[in-house]
Amino acid sequence: VAVGGFPDVPACEDMYVGAKMLMAGYTLLYEAEARVYHSHEYSWKENFHRYYVTGVFHKQQSWIRQVFGGSEGEGLRLLRYQLREARRLCGWMTVVGLLWNNCIRYTAYCLGKWFG
């Protein structure tokens, strides 16, 4: 493929190729009718590792954020929505679990960007 295919990166290879394709003039399509079932039952340690390597990726491939910007605002909007719906549908213990999980993710991501 014109952008070099999937690279040897610790994570986010789809983001890397998508960014390269956009820079090469391709268009990425969001298909609202597509159905994808993707689920993981990560332990907190597995989640920590996943977000750590994502932070490493973002440090190593900093050009992606420079060209396309970050997504922190979207992440905060998603978290607010999740917390509101968890409280409404499941109660406070689910809210506490979500906060713990997101603290692990964000901490790991920041450490990956720092040490990566």
All heavy atoms as an XYZ file, in Angstrom:
956
protein
N       0.842     -1.176      0.000
C       0.000      0.000      0.000
C       0.899      1.256      0.000
O       2.035      1.217      0.479
C      -0.982     -0.044      1.193
C      -0.306      0.350      2.489
C      -2.185      0.829      0.943
N       0.408      2.330     -0.483
C       1.185      3.546     -0.698
C       1.754      4.155      0.586
O       2.694      4.925      0.530
C       0.324      4.585     -1.408
N       1.204      3.836      1.749
C       1.688      4.441      2.987
C       2.612      3.508      3.763
O       3.022      3.827      4.867
C       0.517      4.907      3.885
C      -0.279      6.000      3.194
C      -0.355      3.747      4.295
N       2.947      2.372      3.221
C       3.934      1.493      3.849
C       3.379      0.389      4.719
O       4.139     -0.332      5.338
N       2.082      0.250      4.824
C       1.506     -0.830      5.621
C       1.615     -0.577      7.112
O       1.902      0.522      7.558
N       1.385     -1.631      7.870
C       1.400     -1.512      9.321
C       2.837     -1.543      9.845
O       3.596     -2.446      9.523
C       0.579     -2.624      9.972
C      -0.890     -2.433      9.807
C      -1.583     -3.114      8.827
C      -1.582     -1.560     10.629
C      -2.940     -2.927      8.665
C      -2.942     -1.365     10.481
C      -3.625     -2.055      9.493
N       3.193     -0.575     10.676
C       4.564     -0.488     11.191
C       4.744     -1.359     12.431
O       3.779     -1.883     12.994
C       4.673      0.990     11.570
C       3.290      1.311     12.052
C       2.371      0.535     11.125
N       5.970     -1.476     12.882
C       6.285     -2.165     14.122
C       6.244     -1.142     15.249
O       7.246     -0.515     15.579
C       7.666     -2.823     14.026
C       8.015     -3.617     15.269
O       7.089     -3.997     16.027
O       9.207     -3.851     15.504
N       5.074     -0.930     15.800
C       4.876      0.010     16.897
C       4.255     -0.756     18.070
O       3.657     -1.811     17.871
C       3.980      1.205     16.485
C       4.670      2.083     15.464
C       2.640      0.737     15.956
N       4.378     -0.240     19.306
C       3.880     -0.984     20.462
C       2.360     -1.073     20.545
O       1.830     -1.943     21.226
C       4.453     -0.216     21.654
C       4.679      1.162     21.148
C       5.047      1.005     19.693
N       1.656     -0.178     19.872
C       0.191     -0.143     19.922
C      -0.297      0.824     18.854
O       0.491      1.520     18.215
C      -0.282      0.322     21.301
N      -1.580      0.891     18.649
C      -2.225      1.919     17.821
C      -1.793      1.892     16.355
O      -1.782      2.925     15.685
C      -1.996      3.309     18.401
S      -2.472      3.488     20.128
N      -1.471      0.713     15.830
C      -1.039      0.634     14.435
C      -2.119      1.122     13.471
O      -1.814      1.701     12.433
C      -0.593     -0.790     14.074
C      -1.628     -1.863     14.244
C      -1.818     -2.354     15.680
O      -1.003     -2.041     16.564
O      -2.806     -3.054     15.910
N      -3.392      0.957     13.838
C      -4.469      1.446     12.987
C      -4.479      2.970     12.935
O      -4.704      3.568     11.879
C      -5.821      0.910     13.443
C      -6.125      1.215     14.908
O      -5.177      1.461     15.696
O      -7.311      1.191     15.269
N      -4.193      3.622     14.055
C      -4.114      5.084     14.091
C      -2.954      5.575     13.230
O      -3.089      6.558     12.490
C      -3.942      5.574     15.531
C      -3.904      7.078     15.667
S      -3.513      7.652     17.332
C      -4.850      6.954     18.268
N      -1.835      4.889     13.328
C      -0.651      5.250     12.550
C      -0.955      5.188     11.056
O      -0.704      6.141     10.320
C       0.498      4.304     12.910
C       1.775      4.567     12.153
C       2.765      5.361     12.692
C       1.996      4.012     10.899
C       3.951      5.605     12.009
C       3.160      4.246     10.201
C       4.140      5.045     10.763
O       5.301      5.281     10.075
N      -1.497      4.062     10.602
C      -1.791      3.896      9.171
C      -2.873      4.882      8.734
O      -2.777      5.480      7.653
C      -2.180      2.443      8.849
C      -2.714      2.317      7.433
C      -0.991      1.517      9.045
N      -3.890      5.084      9.564
C      -4.933      6.058      9.224
C      -4.372      7.457      9.049
O      -4.718      8.172      8.102
N      -3.475      7.863      9.936
C      -2.848      9.185      9.836
C      -2.014      9.288      8.569
O      -2.072     10.302      7.852
C      -1.989      9.458     11.078
N      -1.246      8.245      8.277
C      -0.435      8.244      7.054
C      -1.330      8.316      5.814
O      -1.007      9.017      4.838
C       0.446      6.989      6.982
C       1.592      6.987      7.948
C       2.682      7.929      7.487
C       3.937      7.771      8.297
N       5.032      8.569      7.817
N      -2.450      7.598      5.834
C      -3.360      7.620      4.687
C      -3.957      9.009      4.480
O      -4.026      9.497      3.349
C      -4.472      6.578      4.873
C      -3.965      5.150      4.752
S      -5.236      3.921      5.066
C      -6.201      4.102      3.562
N      -4.376      9.652      5.574
C      -4.922     11.006      5.461
C      -3.888     11.968      4.901
O      -4.196     12.799      4.036
C      -5.424     11.494      6.817
C      -6.696     10.840      7.337
C      -6.945     11.224      8.785
C      -7.887     11.210      6.460
N      -2.647     11.842      5.367
C      -1.588     12.725      4.878
C      -1.250     12.454      3.413
O      -0.773     13.347      2.715
C      -0.352     12.584      5.757
C      -0.578     13.155      7.154
S       0.793     12.871      8.284
C       2.093     13.764      7.483
N      -1.520     11.238      2.943
C      -1.247     10.889      1.548
C      -2.430     11.229      0.639
O      -2.389     10.946     -0.559
C      -0.914      9.399      1.434
N      -3.485     11.826      1.203
C      -4.612     12.249      0.387
C      -5.789     11.289      0.358
O      -6.787     11.555     -0.309
N      -5.685     10.175      1.072
C      -6.819      9.245      1.144
C      -7.897      9.813      2.057
O      -7.654     10.730      2.836
C      -6.366      7.883      1.703
C      -5.505      7.092      0.754
C      -4.121      7.204      0.788
C      -6.078      6.219     -0.163
C      -3.324      6.470     -0.071
C      -5.285      5.483     -1.026
C      -3.917      5.606     -0.967
O      -3.126      4.882     -1.822
N      -9.070      9.252      1.978
C     -10.174      9.623      2.842
C     -10.531      8.426      3.709
O     -10.605      7.305      3.210
C     -11.415     10.019      2.008
O     -11.057     11.127      1.186
C     -12.583     10.391      2.886
N     -10.733      8.673      4.991
C     -11.204      7.623      5.888
C     -12.706      7.785      6.047
O     -13.197      8.895      6.197
C     -10.517      7.712      7.246
C      -8.996      7.553      7.243
C      -8.452      7.677      8.658
C      -8.591      6.231      6.637
N     -13.413      6.689      6.030
C     -14.868      6.716      6.059
C     -15.389      6.164      7.374
O     -14.947      5.105      7.825
C     -15.421      5.873      4.899
C     -16.931      5.675      4.854
C     -17.620      6.988      4.544
C     -17.278      4.629      3.813
N     -16.297      6.879      7.965
C     -17.032      6.373      9.116
C     -18.308      5.754      8.572
O     -19.110      6.428      7.931
C     -17.358      7.502     10.101
C     -18.348      7.082     11.158
C     -17.949      6.252     12.200
C     -19.672      7.493     11.103
C     -18.847      5.851     13.166
C     -20.583      7.093     12.063
C     -20.167      6.274     13.097
O     -21.062      5.865     14.044
N     -18.475      4.487      8.800
C     -19.656      3.781      8.299
C     -20.590      3.502      9.466
O     -20.354      2.587     10.265
C     -19.247      2.470      7.608
C     -20.397      1.626      7.135
C     -21.396      2.374      6.259
O     -21.004      2.856      5.181
O     -22.583      2.477      6.656
N     -21.655      4.291      9.554
C     -22.574      4.206     10.684
C     -23.290      2.859     10.761
O     -23.698      2.432     11.840
C     -23.594      5.338     10.609
N     -23.446      2.178      9.653
C     -24.160      0.895      9.648
C     -23.263     -0.296      9.968
O     -23.746     -1.412     10.108
C     -24.821      0.683      8.285
C     -25.857      1.753      7.932
C     -26.988      1.822      8.964
O     -27.483      0.753      9.385
O     -27.351      2.942      9.349
N     -21.960     -0.079     10.071
C     -21.034     -1.180     10.360
C     -21.297     -1.726     11.759
O     -21.653     -0.990     12.678
C     -19.595     -0.706     10.239
N     -21.117     -3.016     11.918
C     -21.292     -3.667     13.216
C     -19.982     -4.366     13.585
O     -19.521     -5.236     12.859
C     -22.403     -4.709     13.175
C     -23.755     -4.160     12.824
C     -24.375     -3.516     14.067
N     -25.746     -3.155     13.802
C     -26.167     -1.910     13.696
N     -25.308     -0.923     13.816
N     -27.415     -1.635     13.462
N     -19.403     -3.926     14.682
C     -18.171     -4.531     15.161
C     -18.367     -4.877     16.636
O     -18.786     -4.034     17.416
C     -16.964     -3.567     15.013
C     -15.712     -4.182     15.597
C     -16.770     -3.193     13.562
N     -18.073     -6.087     16.983
C     -18.147     -6.516     18.372
C     -16.721     -6.756     18.848
O     -16.042     -7.653     18.371
C     -18.997     -7.786     18.504
C     -20.413     -7.542     18.064
C     -20.813     -7.806     16.771
C     -21.337     -7.000     18.950
C     -22.105     -7.551     16.355
C     -22.635     -6.738     18.543
C     -23.008     -7.017     17.245
O     -24.299     -6.755     16.836
N     -16.292     -5.905     19.745
C     -14.904     -5.931     20.219
C     -14.969     -5.739     21.726
O     -15.395     -4.704     22.205
C     -14.139     -4.786     19.560
C     -12.682     -4.812     19.845
N     -11.742     -4.854     18.859
C     -11.991     -4.803     21.003
C     -10.539     -4.852     19.387
N     -10.669     -4.821     20.684
N     -14.546     -6.738     22.457
C     -14.665     -6.642     23.898
C     -13.481     -7.329     24.564
O     -12.979     -8.336     24.077
C     -15.969     -7.309     24.345
O     -16.075     -7.268     25.745
N     -13.048     -6.759     25.678
C     -11.971     -7.337     26.470
C     -12.389     -7.339     27.929
O     -13.049     -6.418     28.388
C     -10.684     -6.516     26.344
C     -10.150     -6.426     24.963
N      -9.528     -7.475     24.348
C     -10.149     -5.417     24.070
C      -9.163     -7.116     23.133
N      -9.532     -5.859     22.940
N     -11.981     -8.326     28.626
C     -12.156     -8.376     30.075
C     -10.773     -8.208     30.696
O     -10.189     -9.153     31.219
C     -12.798     -9.697     30.495
C     -14.224     -9.882     30.028
C     -15.187     -8.927     30.711
O     -14.950     -8.566     31.888
O     -16.171     -8.527     30.073
N     -10.219     -7.009     30.594
C      -8.889     -6.744     31.102
C      -8.888     -6.653     32.625
O      -9.767     -6.025     33.212
C      -8.343     -5.419     30.557
C      -7.957     -5.435     29.105
C      -8.336     -4.404     28.263
C      -7.182     -6.457     28.573
C      -7.955     -4.391     26.930
C      -6.800     -6.457     27.241
C      -7.192     -5.424     26.437
O      -6.813     -5.420     25.128
N      -7.851     -7.219     33.241
C      -7.611     -6.965     34.655
C      -7.050     -5.544     34.764
O      -6.672     -4.931     33.756
C      -6.595     -7.965     35.211
O      -5.308     -7.714     34.656
N      -6.935     -5.025     35.986
C      -6.388     -3.670     36.109
C      -4.937     -3.633     35.650
O      -4.495     -2.636     35.078
C      -6.576     -3.115     37.520
C      -5.715     -3.724     38.581
C      -6.017     -4.780     39.388
C      -4.399     -3.312     38.938
N      -4.973     -5.049     40.226
C      -3.958     -4.157     39.975
C      -3.547     -2.311     38.493
C      -2.711     -4.042     40.568
C      -2.292     -2.187     39.075
C      -1.891     -3.045     40.102
N      -4.193     -4.735     35.849
C      -2.798     -4.777     35.392
C      -2.720     -4.783     33.868
O      -1.865     -4.108     33.278
C      -2.085     -6.012     35.945
C      -1.808     -5.942     37.416
C      -1.114     -7.203     37.891
C      -0.929     -7.192     39.385
N      -0.292     -8.426     39.857
N      -3.593     -5.537     33.216
C      -3.616     -5.564     31.753
C      -4.027     -4.212     31.191
O      -3.473     -3.749     30.188
C      -4.572     -6.664     31.264
C      -4.090     -8.063     31.546
C      -5.159     -9.114     31.340
O      -6.341     -8.854     31.655
O      -4.807    -10.206     30.873
N      -4.995     -3.565     31.841
C      -5.412     -2.223     31.422
C      -4.270     -1.238     31.581
O      -4.039     -0.389     30.710
C      -6.612     -1.763     32.250
C      -7.792     -1.409     31.406
O      -7.681     -1.217     30.197
N      -8.932     -1.316     32.037
N      -3.537     -1.334     32.691
C      -2.393     -0.453     32.916
C      -1.386     -0.628     31.779
O      -0.927      0.356     31.188
C      -1.736     -0.763     34.264
C      -0.632      0.185     34.604
C      -0.887      1.295     35.384
C       0.667     -0.023     34.138
C       0.136      2.187     35.700
C       1.685      0.863     34.449
C       1.421      1.971     35.221
N      -1.055     -1.864     31.461
C      -0.078     -2.128     30.399
C      -0.568     -1.600     29.053
O       0.195     -0.976     28.304
C       0.213     -3.628     30.300
C       1.209     -3.944     29.234
N       0.834     -4.371     27.976
C       2.559     -3.858     29.213
C       1.922     -4.533     27.239
N       2.980     -4.246     27.963
N      -1.823     -1.831     28.748
C      -2.380     -1.371     27.467
C      -2.253      0.148     27.320
O      -1.842      0.658     26.280
C      -3.847     -1.794     27.367
C      -4.508     -1.345     26.102
C      -5.908     -1.894     26.009
N      -6.497     -1.492     24.738
C      -7.741     -1.072     24.609
N      -8.538     -1.021     25.645
N      -8.197     -0.717     23.440
N      -2.603      0.883     28.354
C      -2.552      2.339     28.263
C      -1.129      2.867     28.381
O      -0.820      3.924     27.830
C      -3.518      2.981     29.263
C      -4.918      2.906     28.710
C      -5.694      1.777     28.882
C      -5.426      3.934     27.941
C      -6.957      1.676     28.326
C      -6.687      3.855     27.373
C      -7.444      2.723     27.571
O      -8.687      2.621     27.008
N      -0.259      2.136     29.072
C       1.150      2.518     29.116
C       1.741      2.459     27.706
O       2.381      3.421     27.263
C       1.926      1.601     30.073
C       3.384      1.964     30.172
C       3.822      2.919     31.065
C       4.323      1.363     29.337
C       5.158      3.265     31.157
C       5.663      1.704     29.419
C       6.073      2.654     30.328
O       7.396      3.003     30.395
N       1.523      1.352     26.993
C       2.091      1.245     25.643
C       1.419      2.227     24.681
O       2.050      2.685     23.732
C       2.079     -0.200     25.074
C       2.946     -1.116     25.903
C       0.687     -0.750     24.945
N       0.178      2.596     24.945
C      -0.461      3.638     24.137
C       0.249      4.970     24.363
O       0.494      5.723     23.408
C      -1.958      3.745     24.472
O      -2.594      2.494     24.172
C      -2.629      4.854     23.683
N       0.608      5.271     25.606
C       1.375      6.485     25.896
C       2.739      6.460     25.230
O       3.198      7.469     24.688
N       3.391      5.294     25.254
C       4.683      5.149     24.568
C       4.506      5.429     23.075
O       5.294      6.162     22.471
C       5.275      3.733     24.786
C       6.480      3.501     23.891
C       5.642      3.535     26.251
N       3.468      4.870     22.487
C       3.189      5.106     21.069
C       3.047      6.604     20.793
O       3.627      7.128     19.847
C       1.919      4.367     20.628
C       1.434      4.780     19.276
C       1.975      4.226     18.128
C       0.439      5.737     19.135
C       1.540      4.616     16.873
C      -0.003      6.132     17.883
C       0.546      5.568     16.749
N       2.260      7.297     21.613
C       2.037      8.727     21.379
C       3.310      9.543     21.552
O       3.481     10.564     20.881
C       0.909      9.247     22.272
C      -0.440      8.929     21.728
N      -1.035      9.650     20.734
C      -1.302      7.923     22.021
C      -2.208      9.119     20.439
N      -2.385      8.064     21.211
N       4.203      9.103     22.438
C       5.477      9.806     22.551
C       6.339      9.541     21.322
O       6.925     10.461     20.752
C       6.228      9.383     23.807
C       7.543     10.123     23.964
C       8.239      9.816     25.248
C       9.508     10.664     25.361
N      10.214     10.385     26.602
N       6.416      8.277     20.898
C       7.253      7.911     19.757
C       6.723      8.500     18.449
O       7.499      8.808     17.547
C       7.346      6.388     19.631
C       8.120      5.738     20.745
C       8.075      4.222     20.669
O       7.314      3.624     19.913
N       8.901      3.581     21.487
N       5.426      8.614     18.344
C       4.796      9.111     17.110
C       4.124     10.460     17.372
O       2.979     10.689     16.998
C       3.765      8.086     16.593
C       4.301      6.683     16.412
C       5.431      6.600     15.402
O       5.464      7.346     14.428
N       6.350      5.679     15.623
N       4.847     11.367     18.002
C       4.273     12.656     18.400
C       3.782     13.470     17.210
O       2.945     14.363     17.362
C       5.282     13.458     19.216
O       6.451     13.703     18.456
N       4.260     13.160     16.019
C       3.825     13.882     14.819
C       2.314     13.729     14.606
O       1.688     14.639     14.054
C       4.585     13.394     13.586
C       4.365     11.950     13.250
C       5.096     10.878     13.694
C       3.342     11.415     12.419
N       4.587      9.704     13.189
C       3.506     10.012     12.400
C       2.296     11.974     11.693
C       2.666      9.160     11.681
C       1.458     11.134     10.975
C       1.643      9.747     10.975
N       1.723     12.635     15.043
C       0.278     12.431     14.836
C      -0.505     13.485     15.595
O      -1.411     14.120     15.045
C      -0.145     11.005     15.246
C       0.490      9.977     14.303
C      -1.671     10.869     15.235
C       0.248      8.529     14.682
N      -0.162     13.727     16.863
C      -0.857     14.749     17.651
C      -0.546     16.146     17.123
O      -1.390     17.029     17.167
C      -0.476     14.622     19.118
C      -1.037     13.366     19.765
C      -0.558     13.188     21.189
N      -0.877     14.301     22.063
C      -2.019     14.442     22.716
N      -2.958     13.546     22.584
N      -2.214     15.482     23.479
N       0.670     16.352     16.631
C       1.036     17.663     16.086
C       0.219     17.970     14.834
O      -0.206     19.103     14.629
C       2.526     17.713     15.784
C       3.381     17.705     17.026
C       4.857     17.445     16.729
O       5.257     17.264     15.595
N       5.655     17.411     17.779
N       0.006     16.958     13.992
C      -0.725     17.170     12.746
C      -2.236     17.177     12.971
O      -2.949     18.018     12.422
C      -0.345     16.082     11.704
C      -1.233     16.168     10.464
C       1.123     16.210     11.319
N      -2.741     16.255     13.787
C      -4.189     16.059     13.906
C      -4.781     16.512     15.238
O      -5.995     16.536     15.397
C      -4.541     14.584     13.681
C      -4.181     14.102     12.312
C      -3.029     13.356     12.103
C      -4.969     14.412     11.221
C      -2.674     12.919     10.842
C      -4.627     13.985      9.951
C      -3.478     13.230      9.763
N      -3.946     16.847     16.205
C      -4.448     17.262     17.510
C      -4.705     16.074     18.421
O      -4.606     14.919     18.017
N      -5.045     16.379     19.658
C      -5.304     15.351     20.658
C      -6.786     15.070     20.794
O      -7.621     15.682     20.131
N      -7.093     14.144     21.683
C      -8.492     13.759     21.866
C      -8.918     13.827     23.327
O      -9.918     13.228     23.708
C      -8.710     12.337     21.333
O      -7.893     11.424     22.044
N      -8.174     14.558     24.154
C      -8.491     14.605     25.567
C      -9.896     15.123     25.828
O     -10.591     14.653     26.716
C      -7.476     15.461     26.337
C      -6.133     14.796     26.515
C      -5.234     14.940     25.284
O      -5.624     15.636     24.318
O      -4.152     14.345     25.291
N     -10.330     16.096     25.067
C     -11.683     16.630     25.251
C     -12.741     15.571     25.031
O     -13.712     15.485     25.785
N     -12.552     14.735     24.040
C     -13.495     13.645     23.788
C     -13.469     12.629     24.921
O     -14.504     12.104     25.324
C     -13.187     12.953     22.457
C     -13.508     13.791     21.246
C     -14.971     14.206     21.188
O     -15.859     13.363     21.433
O     -15.226     15.390     20.913
N     -12.277     12.353     25.437
C     -12.162     11.404     26.547
C     -12.897     11.897     27.783
O     -13.578     11.123     28.461
N     -12.772     13.183     28.076
C     -13.478     13.743     29.233
C     -14.985     13.735     29.024
O     -15.747     13.459     29.955
C     -12.981     15.158     29.513
C     -11.573     15.245     30.090
C     -11.108     16.693     30.161
C     -11.512     14.582     31.458
N     -15.438     14.020     27.814
C     -16.885     13.958     27.527
C     -17.408     12.536     27.709
O     -18.482     12.328     28.274
C     -17.170     14.464     26.119
C     -17.292     15.974     26.033
C     -17.843     16.437     24.685
N     -16.829     16.443     23.652
C     -15.885     17.373     23.515
N     -15.826     18.367     24.356
N     -15.010     17.305     22.543
N     -16.638     11.558     27.218
C     -17.043     10.165     27.373
C     -17.097      9.782     28.850
O     -18.055      9.141     29.293
C     -16.087      9.237     26.618
C     -16.335      7.738     26.807
C     -17.718      7.338     26.307
C     -15.253      6.928     26.102
N     -16.096     10.168     29.616
C     -16.077      9.842     31.040
C     -17.275     10.452     31.758
O     -17.937      9.782     32.554
C     -14.772     10.305     31.684
C     -14.658     10.075     33.194
C     -14.799      8.596     33.539
C     -13.356     10.654     33.722
N     -17.589     11.710     31.497
C     -18.753     12.350     32.132
C     -20.038     11.597     31.797
O     -20.871     11.354     32.666
C     -18.854     13.815     31.714
C     -17.899     14.707     32.479
C     -18.259     16.183     32.331
N     -18.150     16.664     30.969
C     -17.062     17.190     30.420
N     -15.964     17.283     31.119
N     -17.068     17.607     29.175
N     -20.180     11.211     30.526
C     -21.364     10.451     30.109
C     -21.419      9.103     30.836
O     -22.468      8.716     31.358
C     -21.342     10.247     28.591
C     -22.403      9.299     28.111
C     -23.724      9.723     27.982
C     -22.090      7.984     27.807
C     -24.705      8.842     27.559
C     -23.067      7.096     27.385
C     -24.368      7.530     27.269
O     -25.342      6.658     26.856
N     -20.293      8.388     30.871
C     -20.254      7.080     31.530
C     -20.608      7.199     33.013
O     -21.371      6.376     33.536
C     -18.868      6.448     31.392
C     -18.551      5.955     30.012
C     -17.123      5.435     29.926
O     -16.234      5.889     30.637
N     -16.917      4.473     29.044
N     -20.053      8.188     33.674
C     -20.329      8.367     35.102
C     -21.792      8.689     35.349
O     -22.418      8.135     36.260
C     -19.428      9.460     35.682
C     -17.943      9.127     35.743
C     -17.138     10.356     36.163
C     -17.680      7.955     36.672
N     -22.357      9.562     34.537
C     -23.771      9.927     34.685
C     -24.665      8.707     34.486
O     -25.559      8.433     35.287
C     -24.117     11.045     33.692
C     -25.529     11.574     33.819
C     -25.813     12.767     32.910
N     -25.506     12.512     31.512
C     -24.480     13.033     30.824
N     -23.643     13.871     31.413
N     -24.292     12.742     29.559
N     -24.395      7.937     33.412
C     -25.231      6.765     33.118
C     -25.015      5.649     34.136
O     -25.959      4.959     34.509
C     -24.953      6.265     31.705
C     -25.459      7.205     30.630
C     -26.966      7.438     30.732
O     -27.724      6.455     30.618
O     -27.368      8.600     30.931
N     -23.779      5.478     34.599
C     -23.517      4.448     35.611
C     -24.264      4.765     36.904
O     -24.853      3.877     37.525
C     -22.018      4.336     35.875
N     -24.240      6.018     37.306
C     -24.968      6.410     38.527
C     -26.461      6.203     38.353
O     -27.144      5.688     39.227
C     -24.670      7.863     38.880
C     -25.249      8.273     40.234
C     -24.853      9.678     40.601
N     -25.424     10.641     39.704
C     -26.542     11.340     39.954
N     -27.178     11.173     41.084
N     -27.004     12.204     39.088
N     -26.973      6.581     37.185
C     -28.407      6.466     36.913
C     -28.858      5.011     36.842
O     -29.888      4.642     37.406
C     -28.732      7.182     35.600
C     -30.216      7.241     35.273
C     -30.470      8.071     34.020
N     -30.023      7.432     32.809
C     -30.734      6.533     32.115
N     -31.912      6.162     32.540
N     -30.248      6.015     31.010
N     -28.069      4.162     36.185
C     -28.508      2.791     35.915
C     -27.997      1.761     36.929
O     -28.655      0.750     37.147
C     -28.060      2.370     34.510
C     -28.651      3.162     33.351
C     -27.974      2.780     32.047
C     -30.160      2.943     33.272
N     -26.839      1.994     37.517
C     -26.193      0.939     38.300
C     -25.871      1.316     39.739
O     -25.629      0.440     40.547
C     -24.893      0.504     37.613
S     -25.128     -0.042     35.917
N     -25.770      2.573     40.034
C     -25.472      2.974     41.403
C     -24.032      3.421     41.595
O     -23.201      3.376     40.690
N     -23.769      3.847     42.827
C     -22.500      4.485     43.145
C     -21.302      3.546     43.098
O     -20.189      3.973     42.800
C     -22.579      5.162     44.518
C     -23.366      6.426     44.437
C     -24.638      6.633     44.879
C     -22.958      7.649     43.843
N     -25.047      7.910     44.597
C     -24.023      8.562     43.963
C     -21.790      8.080     43.214
C     -23.952      9.859     43.493
C     -21.726      9.378     42.746
C     -22.793     10.250     42.884
N     -21.474      2.270     43.387
C     -20.331      1.356     43.346
C     -19.787      1.234     41.922
O     -18.577      1.136     41.725
C     -20.700     -0.018     43.904
C     -20.872     -0.013     45.418
S     -19.477      0.734     46.325
C     -18.186     -0.428     45.977
N     -20.651      1.263     40.951
C     -20.204      1.234     39.555
C     -19.459      2.520     39.218
O     -18.447      2.497     38.511
C     -21.397      1.021     38.608
O     -22.036     -0.203     38.956
C     -20.961      0.984     37.165
N     -19.927      3.641     39.740
C     -19.247      4.925     39.534
C     -17.835      4.860     40.114
O     -16.862      5.273     39.467
C     -20.056      6.087     40.159
C     -19.243      7.370     40.173
C     -21.366      6.280     39.416
N     -17.697      4.322     41.310
C     -16.382      4.196     41.941
C     -15.473      3.315     41.081
O     -14.308      3.635     40.851
C     -16.512      3.637     43.379
C     -15.149      3.278     43.951
C     -17.225      4.642     44.265
N     -16.015      2.201     40.574
C     -15.241      1.321     39.704
C     -14.786      2.010     38.433
O     -13.642      1.841     37.988
N     -15.673      2.797     37.842
C     -15.314      3.547     36.633
C     -14.215      4.561     36.925
O     -13.288      4.721     36.125
C     -16.534      4.273     36.072
C     -17.426      3.507     35.122
C     -18.695      4.296     34.842
C     -16.696      3.204     33.838
N     -14.327      5.254     38.034
C     -13.303      6.237     38.395
C     -11.955      5.549     38.605
O     -10.929      6.023     38.117
C     -13.711      7.014     39.643
C     -14.819      8.037     39.437
C     -15.293      8.584     40.774
C     -14.351      9.160     38.521
N     -11.948      4.421     39.304
C     -10.710      3.667     39.534
C     -10.106      3.242     38.205
O      -8.920      3.436     37.951
C     -11.006      2.464     40.426
C      -9.873      1.489     40.543
C      -9.857      0.221     40.066
C      -8.605      1.686     41.159
N      -8.655     -0.387     40.350
C      -7.864      0.500     41.022
C      -8.009      2.761     41.809
C      -6.564      0.353     41.507
C      -6.712      2.610     42.296
C      -6.008      1.421     42.146
N     -10.921      2.668     37.337
C     -10.447      2.185     36.035
C      -9.871      3.323     35.203
O      -8.809      3.189     34.593
C     -11.594      1.498     35.301
C     -11.137      0.752     34.085
O     -10.686      1.358     33.119
N     -11.252     -0.563     34.131
N     -10.543      4.452     35.185
C     -10.062      5.581     34.395
C      -8.819      6.214     34.997
O      -7.957      6.702     34.261
C     -11.185      6.605     34.198
C     -12.089      6.200     33.065
O     -11.782      6.416     31.906
N     -13.215      5.561     33.402
N      -8.676      6.197     36.316
C      -7.444      6.688     36.951
C      -6.268      5.804     36.548
O      -5.180      6.311     36.256
C      -7.596      6.721     38.470
S      -8.593      8.100     39.058
N      -6.468      4.504     36.544
C      -5.416      3.576     36.112
C      -5.026      3.872     34.668
O      -3.839      3.983     34.338
C      -5.885      2.114     36.257
C      -5.946      1.736     37.731
C      -4.975      1.159     35.478
C      -6.598      0.405     37.994
N      -6.007      4.013     33.811
C      -5.734      4.256     32.394
C      -4.965      5.551     32.182
O      -3.970      5.587     31.454
C      -7.043      4.314     31.610
C      -7.749      2.997     31.490
C      -9.061      3.192     30.774
N      -9.771      1.935     30.652
C     -10.824      1.770     29.874
N     -11.295      2.777     29.174
N     -11.411      0.600     29.810
N      -5.433      6.618     32.791
C      -4.809      7.916     32.569
C      -3.397      7.953     33.150
O      -2.468      8.474     32.523
C      -5.677      9.031     33.171
C      -5.152     10.403     32.845
C      -5.211     10.887     31.534
C      -4.583     11.207     33.814
C      -4.713     12.142     31.214
C      -4.088     12.462     33.500
C      -4.158     12.921     32.204
O      -3.655     14.153     31.898
N      -3.217      7.390     34.347
C      -1.893      7.340     34.963
C      -0.925      6.553     34.086
O       0.205      6.980     33.832
C      -1.976      6.717     36.371
O      -2.844      7.526     37.171
C      -0.607      6.614     37.014
N      -1.370      5.400     33.611
C      -0.518      4.556     32.761
C      -0.162      5.278     31.470
O       0.987      5.244     31.021
C      -1.221      3.234     32.466
N      -1.132      5.935     30.860
C      -0.903      6.671     29.621
C       0.150      7.772     29.848
O       1.093      7.911     29.059
C      -2.212      7.268     29.119
C      -2.065      8.124     27.895
C      -1.885      7.550     26.646
C      -2.108      9.507     27.983
C      -1.744      8.327     25.507
C      -1.961     10.300     26.855
C      -1.787      9.715     25.633
O      -1.641     10.491     24.507
N      -0.007      8.526     30.917
C       0.958      9.603     31.216
C       2.346      9.042     31.479
O       3.346      9.599     30.999
C       0.478     10.423     32.416
S      -0.982     11.428     32.064
N       2.436      7.943     32.216
C       3.736      7.325     32.467
C       4.372      6.827     31.163
O       5.581      6.971     30.959
C       3.601      6.173     33.470
C       3.319      6.583     34.900
C       2.999      5.352     35.758
C       4.491      7.353     35.494
N       3.565      6.267     30.276
C       4.075      5.818     28.983
C       4.607      6.964     28.150
O       5.657      6.857     27.508
N       3.892      8.103     28.175
C       4.363      9.286     27.431
C       5.637      9.845     28.061
O       6.484     10.399     27.366
C       3.283     10.352     27.385
C       2.225     10.066     26.352
C       1.189     11.153     26.272
C       1.772     12.447     25.788
N       0.802     13.513     25.650
N       5.784      9.707     29.359
C       6.946     10.236     30.062
C       8.172      9.351     29.879
O       9.251      9.827     29.549
C       6.601     10.387     31.523
C       7.598     11.155     32.346
C       8.554     12.026     31.883
C       7.724     11.126     33.760
N       9.264     12.538     32.940
C       8.776     12.006     34.112
C       7.055     10.460     34.763
C       9.177     12.225     35.417
C       7.443     10.687     36.078
C       8.480     11.549     36.387
N       7.994      8.054     30.074
C       9.128      7.121     30.034
C       9.362      6.490     28.681
O      10.412      5.934     28.441
C       8.947      6.013     31.075
C       9.101      6.484     32.484
C       8.024      6.455     33.344
C      10.313      6.957     32.957
C       8.153      6.880     34.655
C      10.451      7.381     34.259
C       9.364      7.344     35.122
N       8.359      6.534     27.804
C       8.424      5.805     26.528
C       9.510      6.182     25.602
O      10.202      7.098     25.577
